[in-house]
Amino acid sequence: MPGRRRENSNRFIQPKKDYFGSPSMRFDQFIASRLRTSSSTKSFSRVIIQIAIASVALSIAVMILASALINGFKKEISQKIFDFWGHIQITDAFITPSFEAIPIEYDPDLIDSLYDIDHVYYGEQREVFGIRINSRRTKRTKGGVRLAYRYVQYPGVITANDDFEGLILKGVGEDFNPDFFQEYLVEGRGISLSDSTPTTEITISQITANRLHLSVDQQVIIHFIRDGRQIPRRFQVVGIYKTGLAEYDRKIAFVHLDHLQRVLQWNPNQVSGVEILLDDIDDLNVINDYIYQDVLPPEIYTQTVRERSSSIFDWLDLQNINETIILSLMLIVCVVNMITTMLILILERTNMIGILKALGSNNWQVRQIFVRQSSRILIRGLLMGNILGITLGFLQKHFELVKLREEDYYLAVAPIQFDIPMIILINIGTLIVTILFLILPSYLISRISPSKAIRFS
């Protein structure tokens, strides 16, 4: 039965495999996998690979922590300034930094028009590779106005316990940002903000309380100067706050705006200005320009918090340079370590390279073996570095292990703010840049002569 024998023999026909043992495994994959197995048994190779993985992991962990720390600094300090002054201030156009009392009329319709700003459409000039072209596109802000509140600001001298201190009194009402006292109070409570029953309460900073030896429920006298006359007013300390921004803490105290209006002999509709909080700080310049040009009358002026506190924000912007330097140095460390590791692996496998070339392998095939092996080491280092960096960041964020001098850094604890897109960019950028640089030392393989390599062994 010849036909039957052929039918039975077909059952034993198997897919054709190459000599690497797998239908799909490539030459470089097969050799690289064998090298990985053999390297785990050789003490010298194992030590070199472990050092390479540790160096990559340490570099990535430092990058992640540096980025999270700088982001935390910028966010925490910026937020404190925003809580003090808002994002945008609306004042009289002729006001000066000397705290001269120049009022503007508080118009409820104007406030309503500010709250109506939920988004602003604006034109932006297109750029191609950093070069501006004669084309514009329409964009929309991420948000609009979140909060707008009145304030009256006037300097005075606080006296208590036979001592005195110069302060800037900031008068606020029931529309004031409620988060401020909740966030920064260390003792007592915030002043009562009801416009119907204004009280003689004052909230001072911890710096002022320590200098004048004051505590909650004590009485103080504040002396105002108007038209060359001294006007004393008695207040009761109901709360003590602390933001850590010593520049502001030592100057600012909070009272009800009604008291300052009466000292200045203003009517209830006259205020020093209006402070605005936005939904998103990225919209600051666009919304500020829109309010100034399209919403306000010409005699009213707007100023962003960046313009008001330019020195602090310039210092924060310098942190971007520090971040770039740290990331660049860590990337260089990672690249140099991986190049050194590849060179050692190549020199250790000189005999194998000569044999592969003698068997007909070209330079590119052999180079792929070592690039693939080095890439595996790099990826393992990246994974371990991410675990290490994120874990240390979470420990700092939740347990506040690293403390700072608040007088120097405006913060008592090193802040951590993870930026997921930045972490992804660090990983992808390190992977791509390092692999590209690994191609360079692999050219050493093309200089290895098969006959000399085999004879050398």
SULRA-V582560 format. One record per residue. N is the residue number from 1. RES is the residue in one letter. SS is DSSP state (A for helix, B for strand, O for the rest). PSI is psi in whole degrees, 0 to 359 (* if undefined). NEAR is the number of other ideal C-beta (glycine too) atoms within 8 Angstrom. Layout:
N/RES/SS/PSI/NEAR
N/RES/SS/PSI/NEAR
This chain:
1/M/O/75/4
2/P/A/320/5
3/G/A/323/6
4/R/A/321/7
5/R/A/322/8
6/R/A/321/8
7/E/A/319/7
8/N/A/325/7
9/S/A/335/8
10/N/A/337/7
11/R/A/339/5
12/F/A/6/5
13/I/O/125/5
14/Q/O/157/5
15/P/O/142/4
16/K/O/125/5
17/K/O/152/9
18/D/O/176/8
19/Y/O/2/4
20/F/O/352/10
21/G/O/2/7
22/S/O/139/8
23/P/O/334/7
24/S/O/352/4
25/M/O/130/9
26/R/O/165/7
27/F/A/310/8
28/D/A/326/10
29/Q/A/318/10
30/F/A/311/12
31/I/A/319/10
32/A/A/321/13
33/S/A/324/8
34/R/A/322/8
35/L/A/321/12
36/R/A/321/10
37/T/A/316/8
38/S/A/328/9
39/S/A/333/11
40/S/O/344/7
41/T/O/344/6
42/K/O/125/8
43/S/A/317/5
44/F/A/311/7
45/S/A/321/11
46/R/A/319/11
47/V/A/316/8
48/I/A/317/11
49/I/A/320/11
50/Q/A/320/8
51/I/A/319/10
52/A/A/316/14
53/I/A/317/12
54/A/A/320/9
55/S/A/319/12
56/V/A/315/18
57/A/A/316/13
58/L/A/319/10
59/S/A/314/16
60/I/A/319/19
61/A/A/318/13
62/V/A/319/11
63/M/A/312/16
64/I/A/315/16
65/L/A/320/12
66/A/A/316/12
67/S/A/316/14
68/A/A/323/14
69/L/A/315/11
70/I/A/319/12
71/N/A/321/12
72/G/A/317/12
73/F/A/310/13
74/K/A/319/11
75/K/A/313/10
76/E/A/313/12
77/I/A/318/13
78/S/A/318/11
79/Q/A/323/8
80/K/A/319/12
81/I/A/320/13
82/F/A/321/12
83/D/A/328/11
84/F/A/313/9
85/W/A/1/9
86/G/O/185/12
87/H/O/324/11
88/I/B/137/15
89/Q/B/133/14
90/I/B/119/13
91/T/B/178/13
92/D/B/146/11
93/A/O/339/8
94/F/O/15/5
95/I/O/149/10
96/T/O/164/5
97/P/O/356/3
98/S/O/11/4
99/F/O/33/8
100/E/O/136/6
101/A/O/98/7
102/I/O/111/9
103/P/O/159/10
104/I/B/156/13
105/E/B/127/6
106/Y/O/115/11
107/D/O/113/7
108/P/A/327/6
109/D/A/324/6
110/L/A/318/11
111/I/A/319/11
112/D/A/321/8
113/S/A/330/9
114/L/A/318/13
115/Y/A/339/8
116/D/O/350/6
117/I/O/97/13
118/D/O/328/6
119/H/O/153/8
120/V/O/129/11
121/Y/B/136/7
122/Y/B/159/10
123/G/B/141/7
124/E/B/133/8
125/Q/B/136/8
126/R/B/151/9
127/E/B/140/8
128/V/B/113/6
129/F/O/41/4
130/G/O/1/4
131/I/B/125/6
132/R/B/139/5
133/I/B/163/8
134/N/B/65/2
135/S/B/141/6
136/R/B/153/7
137/R/B/151/7
138/T/B/129/8
139/K/B/167/8
140/R/B/140/8
141/T/O/159/14
142/K/O/336/7
143/G/O/201/10
144/G/O/218/12
145/V/B/125/13
146/R/B/321/7
147/L/B/141/9
148/A/B/128/11
149/Y/B/152/12
150/R/B/158/11
151/Y/B/153/14
152/V/B/133/13
153/Q/B/130/11
154/Y/B/141/14
155/P/B/155/8
156/G/B/175/12
157/V/B/122/9
158/I/B/133/15
159/T/B/137/9
160/A/B/142/12
161/N/O/44/6
162/D/O/29/2
163/D/B/166/9
164/F/B/162/8
165/E/B/136/9
166/G/B/134/8
167/L/B/162/14
168/I/B/116/11
169/L/B/126/13
170/K/B/113/11
171/G/B/128/16
172/V/B/162/12
173/G/O/198/12
174/E/O/347/6
175/D/O/5/7
176/F/O/155/10
177/N/O/112/9
178/P/O/344/6
179/D/A/341/7
180/F/A/305/11
181/F/A/327/13
182/Q/A/327/7
183/E/A/322/7
184/Y/A/357/9
185/L/B/134/13
186/V/B/345/7
187/E/B/142/8
188/G/B/218/10
189/R/O/171/6
190/G/O/165/12
191/I/O/154/14
192/S/O/127/9
193/L/O/7/10
194/S/O/129/7
195/D/O/338/7
196/S/O/326/3
197/T/O/73/5
198/P/O/137/8
199/T/O/163/7
200/T/O/63/8
201/E/B/152/11
202/I/B/141/14
203/T/B/121/16
204/I/B/168/13
205/S/B/163/13
206/Q/A/327/11
207/I/A/314/10
208/T/A/319/15
209/A/A/319/13
210/N/A/321/7
211/R/A/322/8
212/L/A/3/13
213/H/O/50/8
214/L/O/156/12
215/S/O/173/8
216/V/O/143/9
217/D/O/2/7
218/Q/O/156/9
219/Q/B/141/8
220/V/B/160/14
221/I/B/131/11
222/I/B/129/14
223/H/B/122/11
224/F/B/150/12
225/I/B/121/8
226/R/B/128/9
227/D/O/37/3
228/G/O/2/4
229/R/B/146/6
230/Q/B/129/6
231/I/B/104/9
232/P/B/144/8
233/R/B/140/11
234/R/B/135/8
235/F/B/158/13
236/Q/B/129/11
237/V/B/118/17
238/V/B/347/12
239/G/B/156/14
240/I/B/128/16
241/Y/B/164/15
242/K/O/121/10
243/T/O/338/11
244/G/O/347/10
245/L/O/89/11
246/A/A/328/10
247/E/A/325/7
248/Y/A/323/9
249/D/A/322/15
250/R/O/352/8
251/K/O/326/8
252/I/B/135/10
253/A/B/153/13
254/F/B/132/12
255/V/B/175/14
256/H/B/138/13
257/L/A/337/13
258/D/A/323/11
259/H/A/317/13
260/L/A/326/13
261/Q/A/321/14
262/R/A/323/8
263/V/A/319/11
264/L/O/356/12
265/Q/O/43/5
266/W/O/155/10
267/N/O/166/5
268/P/O/342/6
269/N/O/3/7
270/Q/B/128/11
271/V/B/165/14
272/S/O/328/12
273/G/B/185/13
274/V/B/132/15
275/E/B/141/13
276/I/B/133/14
277/L/B/136/11
278/L/B/162/14
279/D/O/323/8
280/D/O/127/8
281/I/A/337/8
282/D/A/341/6
283/D/A/9/14
284/L/A/304/13
285/N/A/321/7
286/V/A/311/10
287/I/A/325/15
288/N/A/315/11
289/D/A/320/8
290/Y/A/315/12
291/I/A/315/15
292/Y/A/320/10
293/Q/A/326/6
294/D/A/345/5
295/V/A/315/10
296/L/O/153/9
297/P/O/162/4
298/P/O/335/5
299/E/O/358/5
300/I/B/142/11
301/Y/B/148/9
302/T/B/149/12
303/Q/B/131/8
304/T/B/159/12
305/V/A/333/14
306/R/A/325/8
307/E/A/324/6
308/R/A/318/9
309/S/O/53/9
310/S/A/325/8
311/S/A/318/6
312/I/A/318/10
313/F/A/329/12
314/D/A/321/8
315/W/A/321/8
316/L/A/322/11
317/D/A/330/7
318/L/A/336/8
319/Q/A/336/11
320/N/A/324/8
321/I/A/317/7
322/N/A/318/9
323/E/A/316/11
324/T/A/318/8
325/I/A/314/8
326/I/A/314/11
327/L/A/320/12
328/S/A/316/8
329/L/A/318/8
330/M/A/326/13
331/L/A/320/14
332/I/A/317/8
333/V/A/316/10
334/C/A/314/15
335/V/A/314/11
336/V/A/318/8
337/N/A/319/13
338/M/A/322/16
339/I/A/317/12
340/T/A/318/9
341/T/A/316/14
342/M/A/318/14
343/L/A/319/10
344/I/A/317/9
345/L/A/321/15
346/I/A/313/14
347/L/A/326/7
348/E/A/333/8
349/R/O/28/10
350/T/A/317/12
351/N/A/315/10
352/M/A/320/7
353/I/A/317/13
354/G/A/319/17
355/I/A/317/11
356/L/A/320/11
357/K/A/321/14
358/A/A/330/9
359/L/O/358/6
360/G/O/2/5
361/S/O/140/8
362/N/O/172/7
363/N/A/320/8
364/W/A/322/6
365/Q/A/317/11
366/V/A/321/13
367/R/A/322/13
368/Q/A/328/9
369/I/A/312/12
370/F/A/327/15
371/V/A/319/13
372/R/A/318/11
373/Q/A/318/12
374/S/A/325/14
375/S/A/322/10
376/R/A/318/10
377/I/A/317/14
378/L/A/316/13
379/I/A/320/9
380/R/A/320/10
381/G/A/320/17
382/L/A/315/14
383/L/A/314/8
384/M/A/323/11
385/G/A/320/16
386/N/A/316/13
387/I/A/315/8
388/L/A/311/12
389/G/A/315/15
390/I/A/322/11
391/T/A/313/8
392/L/A/322/10
393/G/A/316/13
394/F/A/322/9
395/L/A/317/9
396/Q/A/320/12
397/K/A/322/8
398/H/A/334/6
399/F/A/354/6
400/E/O/59/8
401/L/O/323/5
402/V/O/119/7
403/K/B/156/6
404/L/O/160/10
405/R/O/111/5
406/E/A/332/10
407/E/A/331/4
408/D/A/323/6
409/Y/A/1/7
410/Y/O/359/10
411/L/O/146/12
412/A/O/341/6
413/V/B/141/8
414/A/O/118/10
415/P/O/149/10
416/I/O/127/12
417/Q/O/103/10
418/F/O/138/10
419/D/O/101/9
420/I/A/312/6
421/P/A/323/6
422/M/A/321/9
423/I/A/317/13
424/I/A/317/8
425/L/A/319/8
426/I/A/315/13
427/N/A/312/11
428/I/A/317/8
429/G/A/316/9
430/T/A/318/14
431/L/A/311/11
432/I/A/312/8
433/V/A/316/10
434/T/A/317/13
435/I/A/321/12
436/L/A/319/7
437/F/A/335/10
438/L/A/340/14
439/I/A/329/10
440/L/A/306/7
441/P/A/341/10
442/S/A/344/12
443/Y/A/343/9
444/L/A/332/9
445/I/A/324/12
446/S/A/343/7
447/R/A/358/6
448/I/O/122/12
449/S/O/130/7
450/P/A/315/10
451/S/A/317/8
452/K/A/322/9
453/A/A/318/15
454/I/A/318/11
455/R/A/326/6
456/F/A/326/8
457/S/O/*/7
